Amino acid sequence: MALKRNYRCDNTYMISTDTGDNPKLGAKMLSDGRESLFLDYYFGYTKTINEQTGKEGVKVDRRREFLKLYLWTAPRTPFERQHNKETMELARRVRYERGQELLDDVHGYRLRKNDDINFIDYFQAYLDSYTKKDVRMVALALRRFIEFLNDTPEYKQFAKAIKPNQINKDMMEAFVEYLQSRSKGTGAKSIYARFKKVILYAVEHDVFAKNPCAHITIKVDDNILVKDVLSQDEIKQLLATPYEGNPAVQRAFVFCLHTGLRFCDVKDLTFANVDYSNGFLKFEQNKTKGHSAASGVAIPLNAGLLQLIGEPKAAGELIFALPSYEHCMKLIKQWVRRAGITKHISWHCARHSFATNALINGANIKTVATLLGHSTLKYTEKYTRATDTAKREAINSLLDLTQYLPELNS
């Protein structure tokens, strides 16, 4: 008997008729006259609260697996009808087997038997083929996860090998707490975001059936500037201190202190980016290239910045031939320590220092946002909170405690 097809808006219909089936068998109509069979999994639901309205809602956890099995939509020959019959029998067997696997796995964290997969090795293989600019952060996420396993007695046994079905919600909640204890400010959030990226990739490739990181987040106030910045006096102190090492590293770091460029951008600058006649540096930000219409940045170059760049050379030649980020930071940290500055300075602190000092000197926030390549003022406002003179004036307007402290301390 032909199947009754109640097509939905996405050109799919369900074949499973038993409401207790999990997964359920369904089919999607294709443009070539066939139907692609799939399984829809249900992993329960969680209650959510809308932060804006305060209303309670429900988020259903579902996932779809296409079986790569196909039916003829309107079989016309004995061969096509027999093909449909055999394919349906196979699909129903697969649906039954998947359902049994879910029943066997009380946590619901796998679709197939993944007993031979070591997630640490899987993560490393993902990292080995990763080509995006944030590869260092992805590597740090793996390193932090291994450190977490080693440092947590409950999970230390998994430090060298852990199976996907051993990674669950409780472990991820503990991992988040560990990250927040190890990293400052948005660092934990950034590391966890990369970790979740690998987990999601694994879910999409059937290593996990359910995302163990779902609904586990790290929230921070992105508008608070938590990284250290170099004041203008400290920059003068640094420039007056002898530097030892690769001169390109020193020139590039000073250039970033006065332009706000990220490391990933300054290392890729070529002389083609410099408009000597009009005194401008023009480039496209690596972080937003390809997914933002505001990724292009134009920075005016004064005499000092042009001197740091040097005389014109071949268009494709790098302005600053920099070694690895790790080596660059080793040289900069040595220079900072030699200058007697005790702050924890990373390369990105140069960007923060530029924005903070520009605002202190009276630059308009919109101008600073444009120089930093921010698409909105939202990302620049954290610098105003670090330089809010109105707050300082409000505190200074109160009673001067200095004249009373000797008596209070006696």
C-alpha positions as CSV (number, residue, x, y, z in Angstrom):
1,M,0.0,0.0,0.0
2,A,1.3,3.4,-0.9
3,L,2.5,5.7,1.8
4,K,0.3,8.6,2.8
5,R,2.4,11.7,2.2
6,N,1.6,14.7,4.3
7,Y,4.2,17.1,3.0
8,R,5.5,19.9,5.2
9,C,6.8,23.3,4.2
10,D,10.3,21.9,3.8
11,N,9.2,19.2,1.3
12,T,9.5,16.5,3.9
13,Y,7.0,14.0,5.3
14,M,7.2,11.4,8.1
15,I,7.0,7.7,7.4
16,S,7.1,6.6,11.1
17,T,3.5,6.3,12.4
18,D,4.3,5.2,16.0
19,T,4.6,8.3,18.3
20,G,7.0,6.3,20.5
21,D,9.6,5.9,17.7
22,N,12.9,7.6,18.4
23,P,14.4,8.2,15.9
24,K,11.5,8.6,13.4
25,L,11.9,7.8,9.8
26,G,11.1,10.4,7.2
27,A,11.8,11.5,3.6
28,K,12.6,14.7,1.8
29,M,11.5,15.3,-1.8
30,L,14.4,16.0,-4.2
31,S,14.2,17.9,-7.5
32,D,15.3,14.8,-9.5
33,G,12.2,12.7,-8.8
34,R,13.6,10.9,-5.8
35,E,13.2,11.1,-2.0
36,S,16.0,11.1,0.4
37,L,15.4,9.1,3.6
38,F,16.4,10.5,7.0
39,L,16.1,9.9,10.7
40,D,14.9,12.6,13.1
41,Y,16.2,12.2,16.7
42,Y,14.6,13.7,19.8
43,F,16.8,14.3,22.8
44,G,14.3,16.0,25.1
45,Y,13.8,19.7,25.8
46,T,15.1,22.4,28.2
47,K,13.2,25.3,29.7
48,T,14.6,28.7,28.8
49,I,14.1,32.3,29.9
50,N,14.0,35.2,27.5
51,E,16.4,37.7,28.9
52,Q,14.5,40.6,27.3
53,T,10.9,39.7,28.1
54,G,11.5,37.4,31.1
55,K,9.0,34.9,29.6
56,E,9.6,31.2,30.0
57,G,10.0,29.1,26.8
58,V,10.9,25.6,25.7
59,K,13.9,24.7,23.5
60,V,13.5,21.2,21.9
61,D,16.8,19.3,21.2
62,R,16.5,17.5,17.8
63,R,18.9,16.3,15.1
64,R,18.5,14.9,11.7
65,E,20.6,12.2,10.0
66,F,20.3,11.6,6.3
67,L,20.8,7.9,5.5
68,K,21.9,8.3,1.9
69,L,19.1,6.0,0.9
70,Y,16.7,7.1,-1.8
71,L,13.2,6.2,-3.0
72,W,11.6,6.8,-6.4
73,T,8.7,9.3,-5.7
74,A,6.5,7.7,-8.4
75,P,7.9,4.2,-9.3
76,R,6.9,3.2,-12.8
77,T,8.7,0.0,-13.5
78,P,9.0,-3.3,-11.6
79,F,12.6,-2.5,-10.9
80,E,11.8,0.9,-9.3
81,R,9.1,-0.7,-7.2
82,Q,11.4,-3.5,-6.0
83,H,14.1,-0.9,-5.3
84,N,11.7,1.1,-3.1
85,K,10.6,-2.0,-1.2
86,E,14.1,-3.2,-0.5
87,T,15.3,0.4,0.4
88,M,12.3,0.8,2.8
89,E,13.1,-2.5,4.5
90,L,16.7,-1.4,5.0
91,A,15.8,2.0,6.3
92,R,13.4,0.5,8.8
93,R,16.1,-1.9,10.0
94,V,18.5,1.0,10.4
95,R,15.9,3.0,12.3
96,Y,15.3,0.1,14.7
97,E,19.1,-0.4,15.3
98,R,19.6,3.3,15.9
99,G,16.8,3.3,18.4
100,Q,18.3,0.4,20.2
101,E,21.6,2.2,20.4
102,L,19.9,5.2,22.0
103,L,18.2,2.9,24.5
104,D,21.5,1.3,25.4
105,D,23.3,4.6,25.8
106,V,21.5,6.2,28.8
107,H,23.3,9.5,28.3
108,G,22.2,9.8,24.6
109,Y,25.6,11.1,23.6
110,R,26.3,8.9,20.6
111,L,24.6,7.6,17.4
112,R,27.0,4.9,16.6
113,K,29.5,2.8,18.6
114,N,32.5,5.1,19.1
115,D,34.4,2.9,21.5
116,D,37.5,3.1,19.5
117,I,37.6,7.0,19.2
118,N,39.9,8.9,21.5
119,F,38.4,12.5,21.5
120,I,41.9,14.0,22.3
121,D,43.3,12.4,19.2
122,Y,40.2,13.5,17.3
123,F,40.7,17.1,18.5
124,Q,44.4,17.0,17.5
125,A,43.5,15.7,14.0
126,Y,41.0,18.5,13.7
127,L,43.7,21.0,14.8
128,D,46.3,19.5,12.3
129,S,44.0,20.3,9.4
130,Y,42.8,23.7,10.7
131,T,43.8,26.7,8.6
132,K,42.0,29.7,10.0
133,K,43.6,32.6,11.7
134,D,42.6,31.6,15.2
135,V,44.5,28.3,15.1
136,R,46.5,29.3,18.2
137,M,43.3,29.7,20.2
138,V,42.0,26.3,19.0
139,A,45.3,24.8,20.1
140,L,45.0,26.5,23.5
141,A,41.5,25.1,23.9
142,L,42.9,21.5,23.5
143,R,45.7,22.3,25.9
144,R,43.4,23.7,28.5
145,F,41.1,20.6,28.2
146,I,43.9,18.2,28.8
147,E,45.2,20.4,31.7
148,F,41.6,20.3,33.1
149,L,41.5,16.5,33.0
150,N,44.9,16.3,34.6
151,D,44.1,18.8,37.3
152,T,40.7,17.4,38.2
153,P,41.0,14.1,40.3
154,E,37.6,12.9,39.1
155,Y,38.7,13.1,35.5
156,K,42.5,12.5,35.6
157,Q,42.0,8.9,34.3
158,F,40.9,10.5,31.0
159,A,43.9,12.8,30.5
160,K,45.4,10.7,27.7
161,A,42.3,9.0,26.3
162,I,38.6,9.9,26.6
163,K,35.7,8.5,24.6
164,P,32.9,10.7,23.3
165,N,30.3,9.1,25.5
166,Q,32.4,9.9,28.6
167,I,32.1,13.7,27.9
168,N,28.9,14.8,29.4
169,K,27.1,17.9,30.7
170,D,28.6,17.6,34.3
171,M,32.1,17.5,32.9
172,M,31.5,20.5,30.7
173,E,30.2,22.5,33.6
174,A,33.3,21.6,35.6
175,F,35.4,22.5,32.5
176,V,33.8,26.0,32.3
177,E,34.5,26.7,36.0
178,Y,38.1,25.6,35.4
179,L,38.5,27.9,32.4
180,Q,37.2,30.8,34.5
181,S,39.7,30.1,37.3
182,R,42.6,30.0,34.8
183,S,41.9,32.9,32.4
184,K,41.3,36.6,32.9
185,G,38.4,38.5,31.5
186,T,37.2,37.3,28.1
187,G,40.0,34.7,27.8
188,A,37.9,31.9,29.2
189,K,35.0,32.8,26.9
190,S,37.3,32.8,23.9
191,I,38.9,29.4,24.7
192,Y,35.5,27.8,25.4
193,A,34.1,29.2,22.1
194,R,36.9,27.3,20.2
195,F,36.3,24.2,22.2
196,K,32.6,24.3,21.4
197,K,33.5,24.7,17.7
198,V,35.3,21.3,17.7
199,I,32.4,19.7,19.7
200,L,29.9,21.0,17.2
201,Y,32.0,19.7,14.3
202,A,32.1,16.3,16.0
203,V,28.3,16.3,16.5
204,E,27.9,17.1,12.8
205,H,30.1,14.1,11.9
206,D,28.2,11.7,14.2
207,V,31.0,11.4,16.9
208,F,28.4,12.8,19.3
209,A,24.6,12.4,18.9
210,K,24.0,15.2,21.4
211,N,26.1,18.3,22.1
212,P,27.4,18.0,25.7
213,C,28.1,21.8,25.7
214,A,24.5,22.7,24.9
215,H,23.1,25.5,27.2
216,I,26.4,25.8,29.1
217,T,27.8,29.3,28.5
218,I,30.3,31.7,29.9
219,K,29.0,35.2,30.3
220,V,31.3,38.2,30.8
221,D,30.8,41.9,30.5
222,D,32.4,42.6,27.1
223,N,32.3,46.3,27.8
224,I,34.8,46.1,30.7
225,L,38.5,46.5,29.6
226,V,40.3,43.9,31.7
227,K,43.6,43.6,29.9
228,D,46.5,45.8,30.9
229,V,47.3,48.9,28.9
230,L,50.5,50.9,28.6
231,S,50.0,54.6,29.6
232,Q,51.7,57.2,27.5
233,D,54.4,57.6,30.2
234,E,55.0,53.9,30.2
235,I,55.3,53.9,26.4
236,K,57.9,56.7,26.8
237,Q,59.7,54.6,29.4
238,L,59.6,51.6,27.1
239,L,61.0,53.6,24.1
240,A,63.8,54.9,26.3
241,T,64.8,51.3,27.2
242,P,67.4,49.5,25.1
243,Y,65.9,46.7,23.1
244,E,67.7,43.4,22.2
245,G,66.4,41.1,19.5
246,N,64.8,41.2,16.1
247,P,64.3,44.9,15.2
248,A,61.3,44.2,13.1
249,V,59.4,43.0,16.2
250,Q,60.2,46.2,18.0
251,R,59.1,48.4,15.1
252,A,55.9,46.4,14.6
253,F,54.9,46.6,18.3
254,V,55.5,50.3,18.4
255,F,53.5,50.7,15.2
256,C,50.6,48.8,16.8
257,L,50.8,51.0,19.9
258,H,50.2,54.0,17.6
259,T,47.7,52.6,15.2
260,G,45.8,49.9,17.1
261,L,46.5,47.1,14.6
262,R,46.1,43.4,15.6
263,F,49.1,41.1,15.3
264,C,47.3,39.1,12.6
265,D,47.0,42.3,10.5
266,V,50.4,43.9,11.1
267,K,52.3,40.7,10.2
268,D,50.5,40.6,6.8
269,L,51.1,44.2,5.9
270,T,52.9,44.8,2.6
271,F,54.1,48.0,0.9
272,A,51.1,47.7,-1.4
273,N,49.0,48.7,1.7
274,V,50.8,52.1,2.0
275,D,49.7,55.1,0.0
276,Y,52.8,57.3,0.4
277,S,51.5,60.2,-1.7
278,N,48.4,60.7,0.5
279,G,49.9,59.4,3.8
280,F,47.5,56.5,4.4
281,L,47.7,52.8,5.4
282,K,44.8,50.8,3.8
283,F,44.1,47.2,4.5
284,E,41.4,44.7,5.2
285,Q,41.1,43.2,8.6
286,N,41.8,39.4,8.8
287,K,39.3,39.0,11.6
288,T,36.3,40.3,9.6
289,K,37.4,39.8,6.0
290,G,34.7,38.0,4.0
291,H,31.9,38.3,6.6
292,S,31.7,42.1,7.2
293,A,31.1,45.0,4.9
294,A,33.2,47.2,7.2
295,S,36.3,45.1,7.2
296,G,38.4,47.8,5.3
297,V,40.4,50.2,7.4
298,A,42.3,53.4,6.4
299,I,44.7,54.9,8.9
300,P,46.4,58.3,8.4
301,L,50.2,58.1,8.6
302,N,52.2,60.8,10.3
303,A,56.0,61.3,9.9
304,G,56.8,58.9,12.8
305,L,54.7,56.1,11.4
306,L,56.1,56.5,7.9
307,Q,59.6,56.3,9.4
308,L,58.7,53.0,11.1
309,I,57.4,51.7,7.8
310,G,60.5,52.8,5.8
311,E,61.1,53.7,2.2
312,P,58.9,52.2,-0.5
313,K,59.8,48.7,-1.7
314,A,58.3,46.1,-3.9
315,A,54.5,46.0,-3.5
316,G,54.3,42.4,-2.3
317,E,57.2,42.7,0.2
318,L,56.3,42.5,3.9
319,I,56.7,45.7,5.9
320,F,57.5,43.8,9.1
321,A,59.0,40.4,8.5
322,L,58.0,38.9,11.8
323,P,58.8,35.5,13.3
324,S,56.1,33.4,15.1
325,Y,53.8,35.0,17.6
326,E,55.4,33.1,20.4
327,H,58.9,34.4,19.5
328,C,57.6,37.9,19.1
329,M,56.0,37.9,22.5
330,K,59.1,36.5,24.1
331,L,61.1,39.5,22.8
332,I,58.4,42.1,23.8
333,K,58.0,40.7,27.3
334,Q,61.8,40.8,27.8
335,W,61.8,44.5,26.7
336,V,58.8,45.3,29.0
337,R,60.6,43.8,32.0
338,R,63.8,45.5,31.2
339,A,61.9,48.8,31.2
340,G,60.7,48.1,34.8
341,I,57.1,47.7,33.8
342,T,55.3,45.0,35.8
343,K,52.1,44.8,33.8
344,H,51.1,41.6,31.9
345,I,51.5,42.8,28.4
346,S,50.4,40.8,25.3
347,W,50.5,42.0,21.7
348,H,46.8,42.8,21.8
349,C,47.5,45.2,24.7
350,A,49.0,47.5,22.1
351,R,45.6,47.8,20.5
352,H,43.9,48.5,23.8
353,S,46.7,51.0,24.7
354,F,46.2,52.9,21.4
355,A,42.4,53.2,21.9
356,T,42.6,54.2,25.6
357,N,45.3,56.8,25.0
358,A,43.6,58.3,22.0
359,L,40.4,58.8,24.0
360,I,42.3,60.2,27.0
361,N,43.9,62.7,24.6
362,G,40.4,63.8,23.5
363,A,39.8,61.8,20.4
364,N,36.1,61.3,19.4
365,I,34.8,57.8,20.1
366,K,33.5,57.5,16.5
367,T,36.9,58.4,15.1
368,V,38.6,55.8,17.4
369,A,36.0,53.2,16.3
370,T,36.8,53.9,12.6
371,L,40.6,53.6,13.2
372,L,40.1,50.3,15.0
373,G,37.8,49.0,12.3
374,H,34.8,48.5,14.5
375,S,31.5,48.3,12.7
376,T,29.6,49.8,15.6
377,L,30.4,51.9,18.7
378,K,29.4,48.9,20.9
379,Y,33.0,47.5,20.7
380,T,34.6,50.8,21.4
381,E,32.6,51.8,24.4
382,K,34.7,49.6,26.7
383,Y,37.5,52.0,26.2
384,T,35.4,55.0,27.3
385,R,34.6,53.1,30.5
386,A,38.4,52.8,31.2
387,T,38.9,56.5,30.6
388,D,35.7,58.1,31.9
389,T,37.0,61.4,33.3
390,A,33.5,62.3,34.6
391,K,33.7,59.4,37.0
392,R,37.1,60.5,38.2
393,E,35.9,64.1,38.6
394,A,32.9,62.8,40.7
395,I,35.2,60.9,43.1
396,N,37.6,63.8,43.3
397,S,34.8,66.2,44.1
398,L,34.2,64.5,47.5
399,L,36.0,65.2,50.7
400,D,39.8,65.1,50.4
401,L,40.9,62.2,52.7
402,T,44.6,63.0,52.6
403,Q,44.4,65.6,55.3
404,Y,42.6,63.2,57.7
405,L,44.5,59.9,57.0
406,P,47.3,60.6,59.6
407,E,44.6,60.7,62.3
408,L,42.8,57.7,61.0
409,N,45.9,55.7,60.9
410,S,47.1,56.7,64.4
